[in-house]
Amino acid sequence: MDFAIGGAAAVCAGFFTNPLEVMKTRMQLQGELRSRGHHAVHYKNVFHAGFVITKHDGILALQAGLVPGLWFQLVLNGYRFGLYQILDDKGYMKDKNGKLVFHKSVLIGGFAGASGAFIASPFYLIKTHLQSQASKEIAFGHQYHYKGTWSGLWNIFKEQGVKGLFRGGSSAVPRAFVGSTSQLTSFAYCKEFMKKYDILSNSPLLASFTASMVGGIAISVMMTPFDLVSTRLYNQDATKSKILVQKPIVEIDGDEMTKLIFDEIKQKLLFPFVEIQRDYYDCSLINRNKTENQVSKDAAAAILKHNVGVKCSTITPDEERVKEFNLTQMWPSPNGMIRNALNGTQFRESVICKNITKYVPGWTKPIIMGRHTFGDQYGGKDLSIKKPSKIFITVKSEDGKEESVEVFSYNGRGVAMLTFNTEDSIRAFAVSCFRLALERNYPLYFATKNVVGQGFGSMGLMIHSLVSHDGKTILTEPAHGTVTRHYREYEKGMKTSTNPISSIFAWTRGLQHRAKLDSNTPLNRFTKILEKSTIDTVESGLVTKDLAPCVFGKHFKESQYLSTSEFIDEVLQRLNRNL
């Protein structure tokens, strides 16, 4: 009976406290294995955590892990309270005079709690996994994506066996021992103290409630450090050892086909091998419209803070897109906002594959194109002229003086655009170009077009990066757009063959810069191996549709090229071998 009553009481308490458990789990995983002050803070306190979780994951997320949590409480507390009471009734914790002996109470309470926690450990394991699952904007720790309690336990058993179900037991035992000894002992001594001094003797229920409150405070204070360690041990990925990236990378999500490619690259080529802390911003057109483009401003500020950003291609809307997405206005490209914030230089470089036919056969090394990105049309202003007009440029200096110059006189309808630049920015652009030329030992030329990259086979073989003028901050992204045509085919359920190489290299070059800043040799090695695995795949004759003419000629067959997913799977095979 003691087992049943103890378990039932704990289950009732667990139902009402589970939302707090969810918040606690998320907050304990926040900043895991990160340098202090160098991780995103999504949860500032328990109230803010509740608000953020509800906003992003929905109110039901506050009851995530409820089922395994209740099972854990039932098994743990049914066992420990029942065993503790039985041993107490048999006199194992009292002296000859029937007085409670402190050290005996501590040891028996600890033993009851530790053994109960170990037995219930699989439920705590799956509870932690389910409670840590979050939208990627606010996620910390490893994400398991289980559908439920029993399917999660079955997956763990299939992958890791019985040992995997109890892999958190090493942390559960000291956690429960400290918790049980402090709670049960303080509870028992509080009741004995009140009995001795005749406190609340006429209200046994209130006396038990008071003693329970004292025990609850004691367990919270004593067990929290062990609980933090336990949560992180339970939630860590046990399938393989990963390379740790200790400082954040800003991830800017985008639209359409490139977004799908980004997601597949992360799930197959990155997350199984690298533990990345991502400061995530959804810059898809829908979310830019929803936030009135504030998300683009926040993303630009985050890149300046963390020095590394990886951006997915995004839609720059025209009038048709405004109608398609029912936009409140024609939002500008986030690229322009980020470029002006970084005040840097855009570099484009080709990925060289030996079997890809080039316009000039002697091109065995990439031609890197640098573009001055400050100002230009993204930062400029444009307007439509509706009737005969004159347009002027007016300059107002700090002392209040104005100088106005007539630009053009319109006889009818027309357009106008003003762009700008600064001497400091132009000088910094030159410094960036000379720095890269010296680092790569390449000659430097001044040119006016960046179409040279097409001569190396495909835009899918281009590396695109935006580097600040001091060389410390970088933004990488695919050199192509959102590939709308392929996305329309994907929506119809058709097989698509979009080249993911530019997206793969966007991630590798961003991670390489993070490795350079942090002196992270294992991470740098991984990115080089991933790039080699990608090039090896192409050079073995396995290509996407855009590269098929370069390898097999213009009369290639459908059987000679791979879909996007098939190509990424081939890269993964070579990556596993090369690692």
C-alpha positions as CSV (number, residue, x, y, z in Angstrom):
1,M,0.0,0.0,0.0
2,D,2.9,2.4,0.8
3,F,4.3,1.8,-2.6
4,A,1.0,2.6,-4.3
5,I,0.2,5.7,-2.2
6,G,3.7,7.1,-2.7
7,G,3.5,6.6,-6.4
8,A,0.0,8.0,-6.8
9,A,0.9,11.1,-4.9
10,A,3.9,11.7,-7.0
11,V,1.9,11.2,-10.2
12,C,-0.6,13.8,-9.2
13,A,2.2,16.2,-8.4
14,G,3.9,15.4,-11.7
15,F,0.9,16.4,-13.7
16,F,0.8,19.9,-12.3
17,T,4.5,20.5,-12.2
18,N,5.3,19.1,-15.7
19,P,5.3,22.6,-17.4
20,L,7.9,23.6,-14.9
21,E,9.9,20.5,-15.8
22,V,9.8,21.5,-19.5
23,M,11.0,25.0,-18.7
24,K,13.7,23.6,-16.4
25,T,15.0,21.2,-19.0
26,R,15.2,23.9,-21.7
27,M,17.0,26.3,-19.4
28,Q,19.4,23.6,-18.2
29,L,20.4,22.7,-21.8
30,Q,20.8,26.4,-22.7
31,G,24.5,27.2,-23.2
32,E,25.5,23.5,-23.0
33,L,29.3,23.1,-23.7
34,R,29.6,26.7,-24.8
35,S,31.9,29.4,-23.6
36,R,30.4,31.7,-21.1
37,G,28.8,34.7,-22.7
38,H,29.1,33.2,-26.2
39,H,25.8,31.5,-26.6
40,A,22.3,32.6,-27.4
41,V,19.9,33.2,-24.5
42,H,16.4,32.2,-25.5
43,Y,15.2,31.6,-22.0
44,K,15.9,34.5,-19.5
45,N,13.9,33.2,-16.6
46,V,11.1,30.7,-15.9
47,F,8.3,33.2,-16.9
48,H,10.1,34.2,-20.0
49,A,10.8,30.5,-20.8
50,G,7.1,29.8,-20.5
51,F,6.2,32.7,-22.9
52,V,8.9,31.7,-25.5
53,I,7.9,28.0,-25.5
54,T,4.2,28.8,-25.8
55,K,4.9,31.3,-28.6
56,H,7.1,29.0,-30.8
57,D,5.9,25.5,-29.9
58,G,2.4,26.1,-28.7
59,I,0.8,25.8,-25.3
60,L,0.7,22.0,-25.4
61,A,4.5,21.9,-25.5
62,L,4.4,22.8,-21.8
63,Q,3.2,19.3,-21.2
64,A,5.8,17.6,-23.4
65,G,7.2,14.5,-21.8
66,L,4.2,14.2,-19.5
67,V,3.6,10.5,-20.0
68,P,7.2,9.3,-19.3
69,G,7.3,11.9,-16.5
70,L,4.3,10.4,-14.8
71,W,5.7,6.9,-15.2
72,F,9.0,8.0,-13.8
73,Q,7.3,9.5,-10.8
74,L,5.2,6.4,-10.3
75,V,8.1,4.0,-10.4
76,L,10.6,6.2,-8.5
77,N,8.5,7.5,-5.7
78,G,6.3,4.5,-5.4
79,Y,9.5,2.5,-4.8
80,R,11.4,5.0,-2.6
81,F,8.6,6.1,-0.4
82,G,7.3,2.6,0.0
83,L,10.8,1.1,0.8
84,Y,11.6,4.0,3.1
85,Q,8.4,3.6,5.0
86,I,8.8,-0.2,5.3
87,L,12.3,0.1,6.6
88,D,11.2,2.9,9.0
89,D,8.3,0.7,10.3
90,K,10.8,-2.1,10.9
91,G,12.9,0.2,13.0
92,Y,16.0,0.3,10.9
93,M,16.3,4.1,11.3
94,K,15.7,4.3,15.1
95,D,17.6,3.5,18.2
96,K,16.5,1.4,21.1
97,N,14.4,4.2,22.5
98,G,12.5,4.6,19.2
99,K,14.3,7.9,18.4
100,L,15.2,8.6,14.7
101,V,19.0,8.2,14.1
102,F,20.3,10.8,11.7
103,H,22.9,8.9,9.8
104,K,20.7,5.8,9.4
105,S,17.9,8.0,8.0
106,V,20.3,9.6,5.6
107,L,21.7,6.3,4.3
108,I,18.4,4.5,3.9
109,G,16.7,7.5,2.3
110,G,19.6,7.8,-0.1
111,F,19.5,4.1,-0.9
112,A,15.8,4.1,-1.5
113,G,16.0,7.1,-3.8
114,A,19.1,6.0,-5.7
115,S,17.8,2.5,-6.4
116,G,14.3,3.8,-7.4
117,A,15.9,6.4,-9.7
118,F,18.0,3.7,-11.4
119,I,15.0,1.5,-12.0
120,A,13.0,4.4,-13.4
121,S,15.9,5.8,-15.4
122,P,14.6,4.9,-18.9
123,F,11.5,7.0,-18.3
124,Y,13.6,10.0,-17.2
125,L,15.8,9.5,-20.3
126,I,12.9,9.7,-22.7
127,K,11.2,12.5,-20.7
128,T,14.3,14.6,-21.2
129,H,14.5,13.8,-24.9
130,L,10.8,14.8,-25.4
131,Q,11.0,18.0,-23.3
132,S,14.1,19.2,-25.1
133,Q,12.4,18.9,-28.5
134,A,11.8,22.5,-29.7
135,S,11.4,24.6,-32.8
136,K,14.8,25.3,-34.3
137,E,14.6,29.0,-33.5
138,I,14.7,28.2,-29.7
139,A,16.3,24.7,-29.6
140,F,19.3,23.8,-27.4
141,G,21.0,20.4,-27.1
142,H,20.6,17.4,-29.3
143,Q,17.2,17.1,-30.9
144,Y,15.8,13.5,-31.1
145,H,12.4,14.1,-32.8
146,Y,10.6,11.1,-31.2
147,K,6.9,10.8,-31.8
148,G,6.0,9.5,-28.4
149,T,7.2,7.7,-25.2
150,W,7.1,4.0,-26.3
151,S,8.3,4.6,-29.9
152,G,11.2,6.6,-28.4
153,L,12.1,3.8,-26.0
154,W,11.9,1.3,-28.8
155,N,14.2,3.4,-31.0
156,I,16.8,3.6,-28.2
157,F,16.6,-0.1,-27.5
158,K,17.0,-0.9,-31.2
159,E,20.0,1.4,-31.6
160,Q,21.8,0.9,-28.3
161,G,20.2,-2.1,-26.6
162,V,19.3,-2.3,-22.9
163,K,22.5,-0.5,-22.0
164,G,21.2,2.5,-23.9
165,L,18.0,2.6,-21.9
166,F,20.0,3.0,-18.7
167,R,22.9,5.1,-19.9
168,G,21.7,8.0,-17.7
169,G,21.8,5.8,-14.6
170,S,25.3,7.0,-13.6
171,S,23.9,10.5,-13.1
172,A,20.5,9.4,-11.8
173,V,22.0,7.6,-8.7
174,P,23.9,10.5,-7.2
175,R,21.1,12.9,-8.1
176,A,18.5,10.8,-6.4
177,F,20.7,9.9,-3.5
178,V,21.3,13.6,-2.6
179,G,17.7,14.5,-3.3
180,S,16.2,11.6,-1.3
181,T,18.5,12.0,1.6
182,S,17.8,15.8,1.9
183,Q,14.1,15.5,1.3
184,L,13.2,12.4,3.3
185,T,15.5,13.3,6.2
186,S,14.3,16.9,6.4
187,F,10.7,15.7,6.1
188,A,11.1,13.2,8.9
189,Y,13.0,15.6,11.2
190,C,10.5,18.4,10.6
191,K,7.6,16.1,11.6
192,E,9.5,15.0,14.7
193,F,10.4,18.6,15.6
194,M,6.7,19.6,15.3
195,K,5.7,16.6,17.4
196,K,8.2,17.3,20.1
197,Y,7.1,20.9,20.5
198,D,3.4,20.2,20.0
199,I,3.3,22.3,16.7
200,L,0.1,21.7,14.6
201,S,-0.7,18.7,16.7
202,N,-4.4,19.3,16.1
203,S,-4.0,19.4,12.3
204,P,-2.1,16.3,11.1
205,L,-2.7,17.2,7.4
206,L,-1.3,20.7,7.8
207,A,1.6,19.3,9.7
208,S,2.4,16.9,6.9
209,F,2.0,19.7,4.4
210,T,4.5,21.9,6.3
211,A,7.0,19.1,6.6
212,S,6.6,18.4,2.8
213,M,7.3,22.0,2.1
214,V,10.5,21.9,4.1
215,G,11.5,18.7,2.3
216,G,10.7,20.3,-1.1
217,I,12.9,23.3,-0.3
218,A,15.7,21.1,0.8
219,I,15.6,18.8,-2.2
220,S,15.5,21.8,-4.6
221,V,18.5,23.4,-3.1
222,M,20.6,20.3,-2.7
223,M,19.7,18.5,-6.0
224,T,19.8,21.3,-8.6
225,P,23.5,21.0,-9.5
226,F,23.2,17.3,-9.9
227,D,19.9,17.7,-11.8
228,L,21.7,20.0,-14.3
229,V,24.4,17.5,-14.9
230,S,21.8,14.7,-15.2
231,T,19.7,16.5,-17.8
232,R,22.7,17.2,-20.0
233,L,24.0,13.6,-19.7
234,Y,20.6,12.2,-20.6
235,N,20.1,14.4,-23.6
236,Q,23.5,14.1,-25.2
237,D,23.8,12.2,-28.4
238,A,25.1,8.7,-27.6
239,T,25.4,7.4,-31.1
240,K,28.8,8.9,-32.0
241,S,31.3,11.4,-30.8
242,K,30.8,14.8,-32.4
243,I,33.1,17.7,-33.1
244,L,32.2,20.6,-30.8
245,V,31.7,24.1,-32.1
246,Q,31.9,26.1,-28.9
247,K,30.8,29.5,-30.3
248,P,27.6,30.3,-32.3
249,I,27.1,30.4,-36.0
250,V,24.3,32.6,-37.2
251,E,21.9,30.6,-39.5
252,I,19.7,32.6,-41.8
253,D,16.9,30.4,-43.2
254,G,15.4,31.1,-46.6
255,D,12.9,30.0,-49.2
256,E,11.8,27.3,-51.6
257,M,14.2,24.7,-53.1
258,T,17.4,26.1,-51.4
259,K,15.7,25.9,-48.0
260,L,14.9,22.2,-48.6
261,I,18.5,21.6,-49.7
262,F,19.8,23.4,-46.6
263,D,17.7,21.2,-44.3
264,E,18.9,18.0,-46.0
265,I,22.5,19.0,-45.8
266,K,22.2,19.8,-42.1
267,Q,20.4,16.5,-41.3
268,K,22.7,14.2,-43.3
269,L,26.1,15.9,-43.6
270,L,26.5,18.2,-40.6
271,F,24.4,17.3,-37.5
272,P,25.6,13.6,-37.3
273,F,29.2,14.8,-37.1
274,V,29.3,18.3,-35.7
275,E,27.6,19.8,-32.6
276,I,26.7,23.3,-33.8
277,Q,25.2,26.0,-31.7
278,R,23.0,28.0,-34.2
279,D,21.7,31.4,-33.6
280,Y,18.7,31.0,-35.9
281,Y,16.8,33.6,-37.9
282,D,13.9,32.8,-40.3
283,C,14.3,35.2,-43.2
284,S,11.9,33.5,-45.4
285,L,9.6,36.0,-47.3
286,I,6.6,35.0,-45.2
287,N,8.4,35.7,-41.9
288,R,10.0,38.9,-43.2
289,N,6.5,40.1,-44.0
290,K,5.2,38.9,-40.6
291,T,7.9,40.7,-38.7
292,E,7.9,43.8,-41.0
293,N,11.5,42.9,-42.0
294,Q,12.7,43.2,-38.3
295,V,14.1,39.6,-38.6
296,S,16.6,40.8,-41.3
297,K,17.8,43.6,-39.0
298,D,18.2,41.1,-36.1
299,A,20.1,38.7,-38.3
300,A,22.5,41.4,-39.5
301,A,23.2,42.4,-35.9
302,A,23.8,38.8,-34.9
303,I,26.4,38.3,-37.6
304,L,28.3,41.3,-36.4
305,K,28.1,39.9,-32.9
306,H,29.2,36.3,-33.6
307,N,31.4,37.0,-36.7
308,V,30.1,34.0,-38.7
309,G,26.8,33.7,-40.7
310,V,25.5,31.1,-43.1
311,K,22.6,32.2,-45.2
312,C,20.1,30.3,-47.3
313,S,18.9,31.9,-50.5
314,T,15.8,34.2,-50.1
315,I,13.1,35.6,-52.3
316,T,13.5,39.2,-53.3
317,P,9.8,40.0,-54.2
318,D,8.6,41.6,-57.3
319,E,5.0,42.6,-58.0
320,E,3.9,39.1,-58.8
321,R,5.5,37.8,-55.5
322,V,3.7,40.5,-53.6
323,K,0.4,39.1,-54.9
324,E,1.4,35.5,-54.4
325,F,2.4,35.9,-50.8
326,N,-0.2,38.7,-50.0
327,L,2.6,40.9,-48.8
328,T,2.0,44.2,-47.0
329,Q,4.7,45.8,-49.2
330,M,7.5,44.9,-51.6
331,W,10.1,44.1,-49.0
332,P,13.8,44.7,-50.0
333,S,16.3,41.9,-50.2
334,P,17.8,41.0,-46.8
335,N,21.2,40.7,-48.6
336,G,21.4,44.5,-49.0
337,M,20.7,45.1,-45.3
338,I,23.3,42.6,-44.3
339,R,25.9,43.8,-46.8
340,N,25.6,47.4,-45.6
341,A,25.9,46.2,-42.0
342,L,29.1,44.3,-42.7
343,N,30.4,47.0,-45.0
344,G,32.5,44.2,-46.7
345,T,33.5,42.7,-50.0
346,Q,31.7,39.9,-51.8
347,F,33.9,37.1,-53.2
348,R,32.8,34.4,-55.6
349,E,35.0,31.4,-56.3
350,S,34.5,28.4,-58.4
351,V,34.7,24.8,-57.1
352,I,37.2,23.0,-59.5
353,C,36.3,19.5,-60.6
354,K,38.7,17.8,-63.0
355,N,36.0,16.2,-65.1
356,I,33.8,19.3,-65.6
357,T,34.4,20.8,-69.0
358,K,35.4,24.5,-68.8
359,Y,35.2,27.3,-71.4
360,V,38.9,27.6,-71.3
361,P,40.6,24.1,-70.7
362,G,43.6,25.7,-69.1
363,W,41.6,27.0,-66.2
364,T,42.8,24.6,-63.5
365,K,42.6,27.1,-60.6
366,P,39.5,29.2,-59.6
367,I,39.2,32.8,-60.6
368,I,38.0,34.6,-57.5
369,M,35.7,37.6,-58.2
370,G,35.5,40.4,-55.6
371,R,32.6,42.8,-55.6
372,H,32.2,46.0,-53.6
373,T,28.9,45.6,-51.8
374,F,28.6,48.7,-49.7
375,G,25.9,51.1,-51.1
376,D,25.1,50.0,-54.7
377,Q,21.5,49.4,-55.8
378,Y,20.6,47.5,-52.6
379,G,21.3,50.5,-50.5
380,G,20.2,53.1,-53.0
381,K,16.9,54.8,-53.5
382,D,14.6,54.6,-56.5
383,L,11.4,56.2,-57.6
384,S,8.9,56.2,-60.5
385,I,8.3,59.4,-62.3
386,K,4.6,59.7,-63.2
387,K,4.5,63.0,-65.2
388,P,6.8,65.7,-66.7
389,S,9.2,66.6,-63.9
390,K,12.8,67.6,-63.0
391,I,14.9,65.6,-60.7
392,F,17.6,67.1,-58.4
393,I,20.3,65.9,-56.1
394,T,20.5,68.0,-52.9
395,V,23.4,67.8,-50.5
396,K,23.0,69.3,-47.0
397,S,26.2,69.7,-45.0
398,E,26.4,69.6,-41.2
399,D,26.6,73.4,-41.1
400,G,23.2,73.7,-42.7
401,K,24.4,74.7,-46.2
402,E,22.7,73.1,-49.2
403,E,23.9,72.4,-52.7
404,S,21.5,71.3,-55.4
405,V,22.3,69.9,-58.8
406,E,19.7,69.3,-61.5
407,V,20.1,65.8,-62.9
408,F,17.5,65.4,-65.6
409,S,14.3,66.9,-67.0
410,Y,11.5,64.4,-67.8
411,N,9.1,65.1,-70.6
412,G,6.9,62.2,-69.5
413,R,7.0,59.0,-67.4
414,G,10.3,57.5,-66.3
415,V,12.4,56.2,-63.5
416,A,15.3,57.4,-61.3
417,M,17.8,55.8,-58.9
418,L,20.4,57.2,-56.6
419,T,23.3,55.1,-55.4
420,F,26.1,56.2,-53.0
421,N,29.5,55.2,-51.6
422,T,32.2,56.5,-49.3
423,E,36.0,56.9,-49.7
424,D,36.6,54.9,-46.6
425,S,34.5,52.0,-48.0
426,I,36.3,52.1,-51.3
427,R,39.7,52.0,-49.6
428,A,38.5,49.1,-47.4
429,F,37.4,47.2,-50.5
430,A,40.8,47.6,-52.0
431,V,42.5,46.3,-48.8
432,S,40.2,43.3,-48.7
433,C,41.1,42.4,-52.3
434,F,44.8,42.8,-51.7
435,R,44.6,40.7,-48.4
436,L,42.9,37.8,-50.2
437,A,45.3,37.9,-53.1
438,L,48.3,37.8,-50.7
439,E,46.7,34.9,-48.6
440,R,46.0,32.8,-51.7
441,N,49.1,33.9,-53.7
442,Y,47.0,35.0,-56.6
443,P,47.5,37.9,-59.0
444,L,45.0,40.7,-58.6
445,Y,43.2,42.4,-61.5
446,F,40.5,45.1,-61.7
447,A,37.5,44.0,-63.7
448,T,33.9,45.1,-64.2
449,K,31.9,41.8,-64.5
450,N,31.7,38.6,-62.4
451,V,30.3,36.3,-65.2
452,V,33.7,34.5,-65.3
453,G,32.3,32.0,-62.8
454,Q,29.9,30.6,-65.4
455,G,32.9,29.4,-67.4
456,F,33.7,26.7,-64.8
457,G,30.6,24.7,-65.5
458,S,27.6,25.9,-63.4
459,M,26.4,28.4,-60.9
460,G,26.0,25.4,-58.6
461,L,29.8,25.2,-58.5
462,M,30.3,28.7,-57.1
463,I,31.3,29.6,-53.6
464,H,29.8,32.9,-52.4
465,S,31.1,34.8,-49.3
466,L,30.8,38.3,-47.9
467,V,33.9,39.3,-45.9
468,S,34.1,42.3,-43.6
469,H,37.0,44.7,-44.4
470,D,38.9,43.7,-41.3
471,G,38.6,40.0,-42.3
472,K,37.0,39.0,-39.0
473,T,33.4,38.6,-40.0
474,I,32.0,36.5,-42.8
475,L,28.7,35.6,-44.3
476,T,28.5,32.6,-46.7
477,E,25.6,31.6,-48.9
478,P,24.8,29.7,-52.1
479,A,25.7,31.6,-55.3
480,H,22.3,31.0,-56.8
481,G,18.7,31.9,-55.9
482,T,15.9,29.9,-54.5
483,V,15.5,27.8,-57.7
484,T,11.8,28.5,-58.0
485,R,11.3,26.3,-61.1
486,H,12.6,23.2,-59.3
487,Y,10.5,24.0,-56.3
488,R,7.4,24.1,-58.4
489,E,8.3,20.6,-59.6
490,Y,8.9,19.5,-56.0
491,E,5.4,20.8,-55.0
492,K,3.9,18.6,-57.7
493,G,5.7,15.5,-56.3
494,M,8.2,15.3,-59.2
495,K,11.8,14.2,-58.9
496,T,14.2,17.2,-58.7
497,S,17.9,17.4,-59.5
498,T,19.1,20.7,-58.0
499,N,22.8,21.0,-57.5
500,P,23.5,21.3,-53.7
501,I,27.3,21.9,-54.0
502,S,27.1,25.7,-53.6
503,S,25.0,25.1,-50.5
504,I,27.4,22.5,-49.1
505,F,30.3,24.9,-49.5
506,A,28.3,27.7,-48.0
507,W,28.3,25.6,-44.8
508,T,31.9,24.4,-45.0
509,R,33.3,27.9,-45.6
510,G,31.3,29.3,-42.7
511,L,32.4,26.6,-40.4
512,Q,36.0,27.0,-41.6
513,H,35.9,30.6,-40.6
514,R,34.5,29.6,-37.2
515,A,37.3,27.1,-36.9
516,K,39.9,29.8,-37.8
517,L,38.6,32.2,-35.2
518,D,38.4,29.6,-32.5
519,S,41.6,27.6,-33.4
520,N,39.4,24.5,-33.8
521,T,41.6,22.1,-35.7
522,P,39.1,19.1,-35.7
523,L,36.4,21.3,-37.2
524,N,38.7,22.7,-39.9
525,R,39.7,19.2,-40.8
526,F,36.1,18.0,-41.0
527,T,35.1,20.9,-43.4
528,K,38.1,20.1,-45.7
529,I,37.1,16.4,-45.8
530,L,33.5,17.3,-46.6
531,E,34.6,19.5,-49.5
532,K,36.9,16.7,-50.7
533,S,34.1,14.2,-50.5
534,T,31.8,16.5,-52.5
535,I,34.4,17.0,-55.2
536,D,35.2,13.2,-55.2
537,T,31.6,12.5,-55.9
538,V,31.5,14.7,-59.0
539,E,34.8,13.4,-60.3
540,S,33.5,9.8,-60.0
541,G,30.9,10.7,-62.5
542,L,28.0,11.2,-60.1
543,V,26.4,14.5,-60.9
544,T,23.2,16.5,-60.8
545,K,21.4,17.4,-64.0
546,D,23.1,20.8,-64.5
547,L,26.5,19.2,-64.6
548,A,25.5,16.2,-66.8
549,P,26.2,18.1,-70.1
550,C,29.7,19.0,-68.9
551,V,30.5,15.3,-68.2
552,F,28.4,13.3,-70.7
553,G,27.7,15.9,-73.5
554,K,24.5,17.6,-74.5
555,H,22.8,14.4,-75.4
556,F,23.0,12.9,-71.9
557,K,20.3,10.5,-70.6
558,E,18.1,10.8,-67.5
559,S,19.8,7.7,-66.0
560,Q,23.2,9.6,-66.1
561,Y,22.3,12.1,-63.4
562,L,21.2,12.0,-59.8
563,S,18.4,13.7,-57.8
564,T,19.4,16.1,-55.1
565,S,18.9,13.6,-52.3
566,E,20.7,10.9,-54.2
567,F,23.7,13.2,-54.7
568,I,23.8,14.1,-51.0
569,D,23.6,10.4,-50.1
570,E,26.6,9.7,-52.3
571,V,28.6,12.6,-50.7
572,L,27.7,11.1,-47.3
573,Q,29.0,7.7,-48.2
574,R,32.4,9.2,-49.2
575,L,32.4,11.4,-46.1
576,N,32.0,8.4,-43.8
577,R,34.9,6.6,-45.7
578,N,37.2,9.6,-45.6
579,L,36.6,10.3,-42.0
